[in-house]
Amino acid sequence: MISAQFLLTALVVVIAPGTGVIYTLAMGLGQGRRAALWAALGCTFGIVPHLVAATLGLAAVLHTSALLFNIVKFAGVAYLLYLAWQALRSGGALSVSAETRAQPGAAVARRGALINILNPKLSVFFLALLPPFLSGNPTTATMEMSLLGAVFMAMTFGVFVLYGLFAASARDLLLGSATVMHWLNRGFAAIFVALAGRLALERA
């Protein structure tokens, strides 16, 4: 069940830069290690609803209901555009600046969780990713899905923490120049806009 093939597949998926990674990097650069850890935690817990949906079969309902899928999808698009604005706005929650603006850890984690919660493709993704690694015994399928999901979440948190700590360690090197900070904020905003556009084009 928890095979080398599953671990390798999960690692490749987790390492691939996505919205959660970009958010964690932005928080690490903008506010340092503590914020990066909270961001990684929030993004990880944002996976839970999708894993539960995949385990209970609700992901199939989401996949077949165009209306429900689009409601969640466009809420996610709107939220990503909001994060882009927060990166551009002076003093915004995602704005990178030389001054560390300590934000409550719960707020940082909540934003990270919402990024994943409002991505309907994750439920469908887990519905496709996990079943091939099950033993085939229907009586233990739920337990096995839960265990595989827990391993995936642990890997997600570990990798995101490394991304965040890397960004935090690079903070002092990158934030000495106003020009660098200006383009970092523009870059993060552009990435969130691009991710919002990609999500808007997704189909159930």
BELJO-V126578 format. One record per residue. N is the residue number from 1. RES is the residue in one small letter. D_LAST is the distance of its C-alpha to the last C-alpha in Angstrom with 2 decimals. Layout:
# BELJO-V126578
n = (N | N)
res = (RES | RES)
d_last = (D_LAST | D_LAST)
This chain:
# BELJO-V126578
n = (1 | 2 | 3 | 4 | 5 | 6 | 7 | 8 | 9 | 10 | 11 | 12 | 13 | 14 | 15 | 16 | 17 | 18 | 19 | 20 | 21 | 22 | 23 | 24 | 25 | 26 | 27 | 28 | 29 | 30 | 31 | 32 | 33 | 34 | 35 | 36 | 37 | 38 | 39 | 40 | 41 | 42 | 43 | 44 | 45 | 46 | 47 | 48 | 49 | 50 | 51 | 52 | 53 | 54 | 55 | 56 | 57 | 58 | 59 | 60 | 61 | 62 | 63 | 64 | 65 | 66 | 67 | 68 | 69 | 70 | 71 | 72 | 73 | 74 | 75 | 76 | 77 | 78 | 79 | 80 | 81 | 82 | 83 | 84 | 85 | 86 | 87 | 88 | 89 | 90 | 91 | 92 | 93 | 94 | 95 | 96 | 97 | 98 | 99 | 100 | 101 | 102 | 103 | 104 | 105 | 106 | 107 | 108 | 109 | 110 | 111 | 112 | 113 | 114 | 115 | 116 | 117 | 118 | 119 | 120 | 121 | 122 | 123 | 124 | 125 | 126 | 127 | 128 | 129 | 130 | 131 | 132 | 133 | 134 | 135 | 136 | 137 | 138 | 139 | 140 | 141 | 142 | 143 | 144 | 145 | 146 | 147 | 148 | 149 | 150 | 151 | 152 | 153 | 154 | 155 | 156 | 157 | 158 | 159 | 160 | 161 | 162 | 163 | 164 | 165 | 166 | 167 | 168 | 169 | 170 | 171 | 172 | 173 | 174 | 175 | 176 | 177 | 178 | 179 | 180 | 181 | 182 | 183 | 184 | 185 | 186 | 187 | 188 | 189 | 190 | 191 | 192 | 193 | 194 | 195 | 196 | 197 | 198 | 199 | 200 | 201 | 202 | 203 | 204)
res = (m | i | s | a | q | f | l | l | t | a | l | v | v | v | i | a | p | g | t | g | v | i | y | t | l | a | m | g | l | g | q | g | r | r | a | a | l | w | a | a | l | g | c | t | f | g | i | v | p | h | l | v | a | a | t | l | g | l | a | a | v | l | h | t | s | a | l | l | f | n | i | v | k | f | a | g | v | a | y | l | l | y | l | a | w | q | a | l | r | s | g | g | a | l | s | v | s | a | e | t | r | a | q | p | g | a | a | v | a | r | r | g | a | l | i | n | i | l | n | p | k | l | s | v | f | f | l | a | l | l | p | p | f | l | s | g | n | p | t | t | a | t | m | e | m | s | l | l | g | a | v | f | m | a | m | t | f | g | v | f | v | l | y | g | l | f | a | a | s | a | r | d | l | l | l | g | s | a | t | v | m | h | w | l | n | r | g | f | a | a | i | f | v | a | l | a | g | r | l | a | l | e | r | a)
d_last = (28.34 | 28.76 | 29.70 | 30.45 | 27.44 | 25.12 | 27.01 | 26.84 | 23.11 | 22.56 | 25.12 | 23.53 | 20.17 | 22.13 | 24.49 | 21.98 | 22.23 | 19.25 | 19.15 | 21.11 | 23.67 | 24.24 | 24.77 | 27.16 | 29.05 | 29.43 | 30.83 | 33.11 | 34.49 | 34.81 | 36.22 | 37.17 | 36.76 | 36.50 | 33.56 | 31.85 | 32.25 | 30.84 | 27.83 | 27.23 | 27.67 | 25.25 | 22.46 | 23.17 | 23.13 | 19.82 | 18.39 | 19.94 | 17.47 | 14.66 | 17.26 | 18.36 | 14.98 | 14.65 | 18.30 | 18.18 | 15.14 | 13.38 | 10.40 | 9.86 | 10.19 | 7.68 | 5.06 | 6.79 | 7.62 | 6.21 | 9.41 | 9.42 | 6.26 | 7.97 | 11.26 | 10.88 | 9.45 | 12.38 | 14.74 | 14.15 | 14.81 | 17.90 | 19.10 | 19.01 | 20.96 | 23.32 | 23.97 | 24.73 | 27.24 | 28.69 | 29.35 | 31.16 | 33.08 | 36.48 | 36.59 | 32.84 | 31.26 | 29.99 | 32.91 | 34.91 | 38.63 | 41.89 | 42.36 | 40.54 | 39.18 | 38.72 | 35.75 | 35.37 | 33.55 | 31.48 | 30.21 | 29.31 | 27.50 | 25.67 | 24.22 | 23.14 | 21.51 | 19.58 | 18.21 | 16.42 | 15.83 | 13.91 | 11.45 | 8.44 | 7.72 | 11.18 | 10.74 | 8.54 | 11.12 | 13.98 | 12.99 | 13.35 | 16.26 | 18.62 | 19.13 | 20.85 | 23.48 | 24.39 | 27.80 | 26.66 | 28.69 | 26.69 | 29.25 | 28.55 | 24.79 | 24.07 | 26.91 | 25.86 | 22.26 | 23.92 | 26.42 | 24.04 | 22.01 | 25.36 | 26.41 | 23.24 | 23.88 | 27.53 | 26.80 | 24.46 | 27.25 | 29.92 | 28.33 | 27.36 | 30.93 | 32.31 | 30.28 | 31.50 | 35.08 | 35.15 | 34.12 | 36.69 | 39.39 | 38.76 | 39.02 | 42.80 | 42.72 | 40.19 | 41.12 | 44.69 | 43.80 | 42.59 | 41.19 | 39.08 | 37.75 | 36.98 | 34.93 | 33.20 | 31.95 | 30.89 | 29.17 | 27.18 | 26.25 | 25.16 | 22.99 | 21.22 | 20.75 | 19.35 | 16.89 | 15.88 | 15.48 | 13.35 | 10.98 | 11.06 | 10.00 | 6.81 | 3.78 | 0.00)
